[in-house]
Amino acid sequence: MTYTQLALTGVVVVVVLDLLVLRVGLLRRVAFWVAYAIIVFFQLLTNGWLTGREIVTYNPDTALTSGDVVLLGDWRIAYAPVEDLMFGFAMIVLTLDLWVLWGRRGIGGGPYADGPWQRRRDAREARRAASRAAS
């Protein structure tokens, strides 16, 4: 498979997963698209820097781009090939879908799922309660 075919497949798979299989419906939420706009900005900034300086290059036989590094055009946006944007979209959607799905199922929802600060706060409160009971 070419890079383009893999990228398109990734996008189709996550859209089907989001809407039909996992039924998270993230793609129907305005909040997702606002957050995704922020993510895309930084993805283009980072990816554009790497591809614009030719630190990362792409084989023109497997991607839509001809191999010429341009800011806009030749299937590139801010130097980044559109396939990179498609892969990034697929990775973000899948990650967030699984996060939401597992959160709904209570995975990781133990007594200290809020992090170590919650544990420290509980320990402080237990010490205070013990000192009050002792006095």
MODELLER restraints for C-alpha pairs under 7 A, 6 or more apart:
rsr = mdl.restraints
at = mdl.atoms
rsr.add(forms.Gaussian(group=physical.xy_distance, feature=features.Distance(at['CA:2:A'], at['CA:62:A']), mean=4.69, stdev=0.5))
rsr.add(forms.Gaussian(group=physical.xy_distance, feature=features.Distance(at['CA:2:A'], at['CA:63:A']), mean=6.66, stdev=0.5))
rsr.add(forms.Gaussian(group=physical.xy_distance, feature=features.Distance(at['CA:3:A'], at['CA:62:A']), mean=5.39, stdev=0.5))
rsr.add(forms.Gaussian(group=physical.xy_distance, feature=features.Distance(at['CA:3:A'], at['CA:63:A']), mean=5.43, stdev=0.5))
rsr.add(forms.Gaussian(group=physical.xy_distance, feature=features.Distance(at['CA:4:A'], at['CA:62:A']), mean=6.85, stdev=0.5))
rsr.add(forms.Gaussian(group=physical.xy_distance, feature=features.Distance(at['CA:4:A'], at['CA:63:A']), mean=5.42, stdev=0.5))
rsr.add(forms.Gaussian(group=physical.xy_distance, feature=features.Distance(at['CA:4:A'], at['CA:64:A']), mean=6.66, stdev=0.5))
rsr.add(forms.Gaussian(group=physical.xy_distance, feature=features.Distance(at['CA:4:A'], at['CA:83:A']), mean=5.82, stdev=0.5))
rsr.add(forms.Gaussian(group=physical.xy_distance, feature=features.Distance(at['CA:7:A'], at['CA:83:A']), mean=5.58, stdev=0.5))
rsr.add(forms.Gaussian(group=physical.xy_distance, feature=features.Distance(at['CA:7:A'], at['CA:86:A']), mean=5.58, stdev=0.5))
rsr.add(forms.Gaussian(group=physical.xy_distance, feature=features.Distance(at['CA:7:A'], at['CA:87:A']), mean=5.35, stdev=0.5))
rsr.add(forms.Gaussian(group=physical.xy_distance, feature=features.Distance(at['CA:8:A'], at['CA:86:A']), mean=6.87, stdev=0.5))
rsr.add(forms.Gaussian(group=physical.xy_distance, feature=features.Distance(at['CA:10:A'], at['CA:87:A']), mean=6.61, stdev=0.5))
rsr.add(forms.Gaussian(group=physical.xy_distance, feature=features.Distance(at['CA:10:A'], at['CA:90:A']), mean=5.68, stdev=0.5))
rsr.add(forms.Gaussian(group=physical.xy_distance, feature=features.Distance(at['CA:11:A'], at['CA:86:A']), mean=6.28, stdev=0.5))
rsr.add(forms.Gaussian(group=physical.xy_distance, feature=features.Distance(at['CA:11:A'], at['CA:90:A']), mean=5.16, stdev=0.5))
rsr.add(forms.Gaussian(group=physical.xy_distance, feature=features.Distance(at['CA:14:A'], at['CA:90:A']), mean=5.89, stdev=0.5))
rsr.add(forms.Gaussian(group=physical.xy_distance, feature=features.Distance(at['CA:14:A'], at['CA:93:A']), mean=6.63, stdev=0.5))
rsr.add(forms.Gaussian(group=physical.xy_distance, feature=features.Distance(at['CA:14:A'], at['CA:94:A']), mean=6.00, stdev=0.5))
rsr.add(forms.Gaussian(group=physical.xy_distance, feature=features.Distance(at['CA:18:A'], at['CA:24:A']), mean=5.42, stdev=0.5))
rsr.add(forms.Gaussian(group=physical.xy_distance, feature=features.Distance(at['CA:18:A'], at['CA:25:A']), mean=5.63, stdev=0.5))
rsr.add(forms.Gaussian(group=physical.xy_distance, feature=features.Distance(at['CA:18:A'], at['CA:26:A']), mean=6.61, stdev=0.5))
rsr.add(forms.Gaussian(group=physical.xy_distance, feature=features.Distance(at['CA:18:A'], at['CA:97:A']), mean=6.55, stdev=0.5))
rsr.add(forms.Gaussian(group=physical.xy_distance, feature=features.Distance(at['CA:19:A'], at['CA:25:A']), mean=5.31, stdev=0.5))
rsr.add(forms.Gaussian(group=physical.xy_distance, feature=features.Distance(at['CA:24:A'], at['CA:97:A']), mean=6.21, stdev=0.5))
rsr.add(forms.Gaussian(group=physical.xy_distance, feature=features.Distance(at['CA:24:A'], at['CA:101:A']), mean=6.79, stdev=0.5))
rsr.add(forms.Gaussian(group=physical.xy_distance, feature=features.Distance(at['CA:26:A'], at['CA:32:A']), mean=6.33, stdev=0.5))
rsr.add(forms.Gaussian(group=physical.xy_distance, feature=features.Distance(at['CA:26:A'], at['CA:97:A']), mean=6.89, stdev=0.5))
rsr.add(forms.Gaussian(group=physical.xy_distance, feature=features.Distance(at['CA:44:A'], at['CA:78:A']), mean=6.24, stdev=0.5))
rsr.add(forms.Gaussian(group=physical.xy_distance, feature=features.Distance(at['CA:44:A'], at['CA:80:A']), mean=6.68, stdev=0.5))
rsr.add(forms.Gaussian(group=physical.xy_distance, feature=features.Distance(at['CA:47:A'], at['CA:80:A']), mean=5.81, stdev=0.5))
rsr.add(forms.Gaussian(group=physical.xy_distance, feature=features.Distance(at['CA:48:A'], at['CA:78:A']), mean=5.26, stdev=0.5))
rsr.add(forms.Gaussian(group=physical.xy_distance, feature=features.Distance(at['CA:48:A'], at['CA:79:A']), mean=4.79, stdev=0.5))
rsr.add(forms.Gaussian(group=physical.xy_distance, feature=features.Distance(at['CA:48:A'], at['CA:80:A']), mean=5.06, stdev=0.5))
rsr.add(forms.Gaussian(group=physical.xy_distance, feature=features.Distance(at['CA:50:A'], at['CA:56:A']), mean=5.71, stdev=0.5))
rsr.add(forms.Gaussian(group=physical.xy_distance, feature=features.Distance(at['CA:51:A'], at['CA:57:A']), mean=6.24, stdev=0.5))
rsr.add(forms.Gaussian(group=physical.xy_distance, feature=features.Distance(at['CA:51:A'], at['CA:79:A']), mean=5.94, stdev=0.5))
rsr.add(forms.Gaussian(group=physical.xy_distance, feature=features.Distance(at['CA:51:A'], at['CA:80:A']), mean=6.14, stdev=0.5))
rsr.add(forms.Gaussian(group=physical.xy_distance, feature=features.Distance(at['CA:52:A'], at['CA:69:A']), mean=6.38, stdev=0.5))
rsr.add(forms.Gaussian(group=physical.xy_distance, feature=features.Distance(at['CA:52:A'], at['CA:79:A']), mean=5.31, stdev=0.5))
rsr.add(forms.Gaussian(group=physical.xy_distance, feature=features.Distance(at['CA:58:A'], at['CA:67:A']), mean=6.56, stdev=0.5))
rsr.add(forms.Gaussian(group=physical.xy_distance, feature=features.Distance(at['CA:59:A'], at['CA:67:A']), mean=6.73, stdev=0.5))
rsr.add(forms.Gaussian(group=physical.xy_distance, feature=features.Distance(at['CA:60:A'], at['CA:66:A']), mean=5.01, stdev=0.5))
rsr.add(forms.Gaussian(group=physical.xy_distance, feature=features.Distance(at['CA:60:A'], at['CA:67:A']), mean=5.11, stdev=0.5))
rsr.add(forms.Gaussian(group=physical.xy_distance, feature=features.Distance(at['CA:64:A'], at['CA:75:A']), mean=6.20, stdev=0.5))
rsr.add(forms.Gaussian(group=physical.xy_distance, feature=features.Distance(at['CA:65:A'], at['CA:74:A']), mean=5.48, stdev=0.5))
rsr.add(forms.Gaussian(group=physical.xy_distance, feature=features.Distance(at['CA:65:A'], at['CA:75:A']), mean=5.40, stdev=0.5))
rsr.add(forms.Gaussian(group=physical.xy_distance, feature=features.Distance(at['CA:65:A'], at['CA:81:A']), mean=6.70, stdev=0.5))
rsr.add(forms.Gaussian(group=physical.xy_distance, feature=features.Distance(at['CA:66:A'], at['CA:74:A']), mean=6.72, stdev=0.5))
rsr.add(forms.Gaussian(group=physical.xy_distance, feature=features.Distance(at['CA:69:A'], at['CA:79:A']), mean=6.23, stdev=0.5))
rsr.add(forms.Gaussian(group=physical.xy_distance, feature=features.Distance(at['CA:70:A'], at['CA:79:A']), mean=5.50, stdev=0.5))
rsr.add(forms.Gaussian(group=physical.xy_distance, feature=features.Distance(at['CA:71:A'], at['CA:77:A']), mean=6.30, stdev=0.5))
rsr.add(forms.Gaussian(group=physical.xy_distance, feature=features.Distance(at['CA:71:A'], at['CA:78:A']), mean=4.72, stdev=0.5))
rsr.add(forms.Gaussian(group=physical.xy_distance, feature=features.Distance(at['CA:71:A'], at['CA:79:A']), mean=4.49, stdev=0.5))
rsr.add(forms.Gaussian(group=physical.xy_distance, feature=features.Distance(at['CA:72:A'], at['CA:78:A']), mean=5.75, stdev=0.5))
rsr.add(forms.Gaussian(group=physical.xy_distance, feature=features.Distance(at['CA:72:A'], at['CA:79:A']), mean=6.40, stdev=0.5))
rsr.add(forms.Gaussian(group=physical.xy_distance, feature=features.Distance(at['CA:75:A'], at['CA:81:A']), mean=5.87, stdev=0.5))
rsr.add(forms.Gaussian(group=physical.xy_distance, feature=features.Distance(at['CA:75:A'], at['CA:82:A']), mean=5.90, stdev=0.5))
rsr.add(forms.Gaussian(group=physical.xy_distance, feature=features.Distance(at['CA:76:A'], at['CA:82:A']), mean=5.62, stdev=0.5))
rsr.add(forms.Gaussian(group=physical.xy_distance, feature=features.Distance(at['CA:112:A'], at['CA:118:A']), mean=6.45, stdev=0.5))
rsr.add(forms.Gaussian(group=physical.xy_distance, feature=features.Distance(at['CA:112:A'], at['CA:119:A']), mean=6.27, stdev=0.5))
